Amino acid sequence: MSVHTSPVRRVPVTAGSGYDVTVGSGLLAAAGAVVVEHDVVVITDGHVGPAHAPVLVAALEAAGKRVTTLTVTPGEASKSLATWGELIGRVARSGLGRDGAVVALGGGVVGDLAGFLAASYLRGVAFYQYPTSLLAMVDASVGGKTGLDLAEGKNLVGAFWQPRAVVTDVATLTTLSAHEFKQGTVELVKHGYIRDPSLLSVVDGDWHASADVERLGDAVARSVAVKAAVVSADERESGERMFLNFGHTLAHALEAASGMALQHGDAVAYGMLYAGLLARRRGHADLVPDLLALIDWLAPQALPDASFDDLIPFIARDKKVARGAARFVLLRSLGEPYLALDVGAEEQRSAFASLKELVA
């Protein structure tokens, strides 16, 4: 990565009490000026912790904080009631009070888990997000959604709990594998499809985890600005915020059907292509070729060996279902999403058959 630092960009989010998403490089070392609480619990995982926790913890301790660091097993399996129960007990034993804070240092799993812990411990304590994966930077860390998975489906337990601040240090991206970086790029590109088409060109040219920090910071900030605008207008997902679920109705079903073996970015890419097929069948703009190009660039895991009948129970339990009907975000054209409430079972089934043929 280039040795120069990138400009610090601040994206305001007006949800909750309001907060900034700060994007730049070298920001972990300034944590002591961001986290104002004295008692702090840092939650991280076994991959991120060794690489980045020492810098963050040293900054907090240098500012006079009392810091407890708790580490969970990396991976989606940690977003469970069992892990949450064990972790919240450890937080209680650490002596964290109502005037303390929980800091999430990691990817989306850590952010979701730590956020739900902060929302539920002592009926809510201060929460800060320090995302270290591209997926978490552009999606999971912004907007206040927290959640755990059940065997019956993904993110079926959770709460809205806005952070006091989100601090995105793009220098941490250098520790990501190329595959992990691509997973996050899918959510960044998703924001391009629903609101800012200029983001679609990000995968052209020199786009990787060790790219120039200024380029990384600019793309991340523009992607975050899309989510921030949507979340600020609809904090509780009663309207426009549902557009952020483009590709996610099928994606969550695919993840669940695979036993969470299919990674989120791969699943969302398949889900967006599926939504593109549904939209094309309705006479909307044909974005299928572009979405297929994204699939080719991503080189995702294979679709789970599941029939559409296998997916139906997971779609039916998805949190986007209303009055028994699945709701799909479709695009009339680039940047023009809408919520389709009338996608029938046969229409869904036929589009899934087409999806399987295209990606076979």
C-alpha positions in Angstrom: 0.0 0.0 0.0 1.1 3.5 -0.7 2.8 5.1 2.4 1.1 8.4 2.2 -2.1 8.9 4.2 -5.4 9.6 2.6 -7.6 12.6 3.3 -10.1 12.1 6.1 -13.6 12.0 4.8 -16.6 12.4 7.0 -20.1 11.1 6.0 -22.9 12.2 8.4 -25.7 9.8 9.4 -28.7 11.5 10.9 -30.3 8.3 12.2 -30.6 8.1 16.0 -28.8 10.9 17.7 -26.6 11.3 14.6 -23.0 10.4 14.1 -20.2 10.5 11.5 -18.6 7.8 9.5 -15.0 8.8 9.3 -13.0 7.3 6.4 -9.2 7.6 6.2 -6.0 5.7 7.0 -4.1 5.5 10.2 -7.3 6.1 12.2 -7.0 3.2 14.7 -4.1 5.1 16.4 -6.5 8.0 17.2 -9.1 5.9 18.9 -8.5 7.6 22.3 -9.9 10.8 21.0 -13.0 9.2 19.6 -14.2 6.9 22.4 -15.1 9.2 25.3 -16.1 6.5 27.8 -13.6 5.4 30.5 -14.4 1.7 30.6 -14.3 0.0 27.3 -14.8 -3.6 26.0 -13.2 -4.3 22.7 -14.8 -7.2 20.8 -12.8 -8.7 18.0 -12.0 -12.1 16.4 -9.1 -14.4 16.2 -8.1 -13.2 12.7 -8.5 -9.4 13.2 -7.3 -9.2 16.8 -3.7 -10.1 16.4 -3.3 -7.8 13.4 -5.1 -4.7 14.6 -6.2 -4.8 18.3 -2.7 -3.9 19.7 -2.8 -0.5 17.9 -6.4 0.2 18.9 -6.0 -0.9 22.5 -2.7 1.0 22.9 -4.4 4.2 21.7 -7.3 3.7 24.2 -5.0 3.0 27.1 -2.8 5.9 26.3 -5.9 8.1 26.7 -6.4 6.6 30.2 -9.2 4.1 29.3 -9.6 0.8 31.2 -9.8 -1.8 28.3 -11.0 -5.4 28.3 -10.5 -7.3 25.0 -12.7 -10.2 24.2 -12.0 -12.5 21.2 -14.5 -14.7 19.4 -14.0 -17.4 16.8 -13.9 -15.9 13.2 -16.9 -16.7 11.0 -20.6 -16.6 10.7 -21.1 -19.3 13.3 -20.2 -16.7 16.0 -23.4 -14.8 15.2 -25.3 -17.2 17.5 -27.3 -17.1 20.7 -24.7 -19.3 22.3 -21.8 -17.0 21.5 -23.8 -14.0 22.5 -24.7 -15.6 25.8 -21.2 -16.5 26.6 -19.9 -13.1 25.6 -22.4 -11.0 27.5 -21.6 -13.0 30.6 -17.9 -12.2 30.2 -18.8 -8.5 29.7 -20.8 -8.6 32.9 -17.9 -10.2 34.8 -15.6 -7.5 33.4 -17.6 -4.9 35.4 -18.7 -2.8 32.5 -21.3 -0.3 33.7 -24.0 1.8 32.0 -21.4 4.5 31.4 -19.1 2.2 29.5 -18.8 1.4 25.9 -18.5 -1.6 23.5 -16.1 -1.3 20.6 -16.4 -3.7 17.6 -13.1 -4.3 15.8 -13.6 -6.6 12.8 -15.8 -7.5 10.0 -19.6 -7.8 9.7 -19.9 -10.8 12.1 -18.1 -9.0 14.9 -20.0 -5.8 14.3 -23.4 -7.5 14.3 -22.6 -9.5 17.4 -21.0 -6.7 19.3 -23.8 -4.3 18.3 -26.5 -6.7 19.6 -24.5 -7.2 22.8 -24.3 -3.4 23.3 -28.0 -3.0 22.6 -29.0 -5.7 25.1 -26.5 -5.3 27.9 -27.9 -3.2 30.7 -30.7 -2.2 28.2 -28.1 -0.5 26.0 -24.6 0.9 26.3 -22.5 3.1 24.0 -21.3 1.4 20.9 -18.5 2.2 18.4 -17.7 0.5 15.1 -14.2 0.0 13.8 -14.8 -2.1 10.6 -11.7 -3.8 9.2 -13.3 -5.6 6.1 -14.6 -3.9 3.0 -17.9 -5.6 3.5 -18.3 -4.2 7.0 -17.0 -0.8 5.9 -19.5 -0.2 3.2 -22.5 -2.1 4.7 -22.7 -3.7 8.0 -21.1 -1.0 10.2 -23.5 1.8 9.0 -27.1 2.1 9.9 -27.5 0.5 13.3 -28.7 -3.0 12.4 -27.4 -5.6 14.7 -28.2 -9.3 14.6 -27.8 -13.0 15.3 -28.6 -16.0 13.1 -30.9 -18.9 14.0 -31.0 -22.3 12.4 -34.2 -21.2 10.9 -32.6 -18.2 9.0 -30.1 -15.4 9.0 -30.5 -12.3 11.2 -33.8 -13.3 12.7 -32.6 -12.0 16.1 -31.5 -8.4 16.4 -32.1 -4.8 17.3 -31.6 -1.3 15.9 -28.8 0.2 17.9 -27.0 3.1 16.4 -23.2 3.5 17.1 -21.8 6.7 18.5 -19.3 6.7 15.7 -18.0 4.6 12.8 -14.3 4.8 12.2 -13.1 3.3 8.9 -9.4 2.9 8.6 -8.8 1.7 5.1 -5.2 0.8 5.9 -6.6 -2.3 7.6 -7.7 -3.6 4.2 -4.2 -4.7 3.4 -4.7 -7.7 5.7 -7.6 -9.0 3.6 -7.2 -11.8 1.1 -8.2 -11.0 -2.5 -11.3 -13.2 -2.0 -12.4 -11.3 1.1 -11.9 -8.0 -0.6 -14.1 -9.1 -3.5 -16.8 -10.1 -1.1 -17.0 -6.6 0.2 -16.9 -5.1 -3.3 -20.2 -6.8 -4.1 -22.0 -4.6 -1.5 -20.2 -1.5 -2.7 -21.3 -2.3 -6.3 -24.9 -2.9 -5.0 -25.0 0.7 -3.9 -24.0 1.6 -7.4 -27.0 -0.3 -8.8 -29.5 1.2 -6.5 -28.3 4.9 -6.3 -24.8 5.9 -7.5 -24.0 4.2 -10.9 -20.5 5.7 -10.8 -19.6 3.1 -8.3 -20.1 0.3 -10.9 -16.8 1.2 -12.5 -14.8 0.6 -9.3 -13.9 -3.0 -10.4 -12.2 -1.6 -13.6 -8.5 -1.3 -13.4 -6.4 -1.3 -10.3 -9.0 -2.3 -7.7 -7.6 -4.4 -4.9 -6.9 -4.3 -1.2 -3.5 -2.8 -1.6 -4.6 -0.1 -4.0 -3.8 3.5 -3.3 -5.4 4.5 0.0 -6.8 7.7 -1.5 -8.7 5.6 -4.1 -9.8 3.2 -1.5 -11.0 5.9 0.8 -12.9 7.8 -2.0 -14.7 4.6 -3.1 -15.6 3.6 0.4 -16.8 7.1 1.3 -19.0 7.3 -1.8 -20.5 3.9 -1.1 -21.1 4.8 2.6 -22.8 8.0 1.5 -25.4 6.0 -0.4 -26.2 3.9 2.7 -26.1 6.9 5.0 -28.6 8.8 2.9 -31.0 5.9 2.8 -30.6 5.1 6.5 -31.0 8.7 7.5 -34.3 8.9 5.6 -35.6 5.6 6.9 -34.0 4.4 10.1 -36.4 1.5 10.8 -36.6 0.0 7.3 -40.3 0.9 6.8 -39.8 2.3 3.2 -36.7 3.4 1.2 -34.3 1.5 3.4 -35.6 -1.7 2.0 -33.9 -0.9 -1.3 -30.6 -1.8 0.4 -31.9 -5.3 0.3 -31.4 -5.5 -3.5 -30.3 -9.1 -4.0 -30.7 -10.1 -0.4 -34.0 -12.0 -0.4 -32.6 -14.9 -2.4 -29.1 -14.3 -1.0 -30.2 -15.0 2.6 -32.1 -18.1 1.5 -29.0 -19.4 -0.3 -26.8 -18.8 2.7 -29.2 -20.6 5.0 -29.7 -23.5 2.6 -25.9 -23.9 2.4 -25.6 -24.0 6.2 -23.9 -20.6 6.0 -21.1 -22.1 3.9 -21.9 -19.8 1.0 -20.2 -16.4 1.7 -22.3 -13.3 1.8 -20.8 -11.5 -1.1 -21.2 -14.5 -3.3 -24.8 -14.9 -2.2 -25.7 -11.3 -2.9 -24.1 -11.4 -6.3 -26.3 -14.4 -7.2 -29.3 -12.6 -5.6 -28.8 -9.5 -7.7 -28.5 -11.5 -10.8 -31.8 -13.3 -9.8 -33.4 -9.9 -9.3 -32.1 -8.8 -12.7 -33.8 -11.9 -14.3 -37.1 -11.1 -12.5 -36.9 -7.4 -13.7 -36.1 -8.4 -17.3 -39.1 -10.7 -17.4 -41.2 -7.7 -16.4 -39.9 -5.6 -19.2 -37.5 -3.4 -17.2 -34.0 -2.5 -18.3 -31.9 -5.6 -19.0 -29.1 -5.5 -16.5 -28.4 -9.2 -16.7 -25.3 -8.9 -18.9 -23.7 -6.5 -16.5 -24.6 -8.6 -13.5 -23.2 -11.7 -15.2 -19.9 -9.8 -15.8 -19.8 -9.1 -12.0 -20.3 -12.8 -11.4 -17.4 -13.6 -13.7 -15.2 -11.0 -12.0 -16.1 -12.4 -8.5 -15.7 -16.1 -9.4 -18.0 -17.1 -6.6 -18.5 -20.4 -4.8 -21.0 -22.6 -6.7 -24.6 -22.3 -5.9 -25.7 -24.7 -3.1 -27.0 -28.0 -4.3 -30.6 -27.0 -3.4 -33.8 -26.9 -5.4 -36.1 -24.0 -5.3 -38.4 -26.0 -3.1 -35.5 -26.2 -0.6 -35.3 -22.4 -0.6 -39.0 -21.7 -0.1 -39.0 -22.2 3.7 -36.1 -19.8 4.1 -37.6 -17.2 1.9 -40.9 -17.5 3.8 -39.1 -16.8 7.1 -37.1 -13.9 5.7 -37.6 -10.7 7.7 -38.6 -8.9 4.4 -41.7 -11.1 4.1 -45.0 -9.2 4.7 -48.4 -10.9 5.1 -46.9 -14.1 3.8 -45.6 -12.5 0.5 -41.9 -12.2 -0.3 -40.8 -8.7 -1.2 -38.1 -8.4 -3.9 -36.2 -5.2 -4.7 -36.2 -4.9 -8.5 -34.7 -2.2 -10.7 -36.6 -0.4 -13.4 -33.2 0.9 -14.6 -29.9 1.8 -13.0 -30.6 3.8 -9.8 -34.3 3.2 -10.0 -35.2 0.5 -7.4 -38.7 -0.4 -6.3 -40.3 -2.9 -4.0 -42.2 -5.7 -5.9 -44.9 -7.2 -3.8 -46.5 -9.4 -6.4 -43.7 -11.8 -7.5 -45.6 -15.1 -7.7 -44.3 -18.5 -6.9 -44.0 -19.6 -10.5 -42.3 -16.4 -11.5 -39.7 -16.9 -8.7 -39.3 -20.6 -9.6 -38.7 -19.8 -13.3 -36.2 -17.1 -12.6 -34.3 -19.5 -10.3 -34.1 -22.1 -13.1 -32.7 -19.4 -15.4 -30.2 -18.4 -12.8 -28.9 -22.0 -12.4 -28.6 -22.3 -16.2 -26.6 -19.0 -16.5 -24.1 -19.8 -13.7 -23.7 -23.6 -14.3 
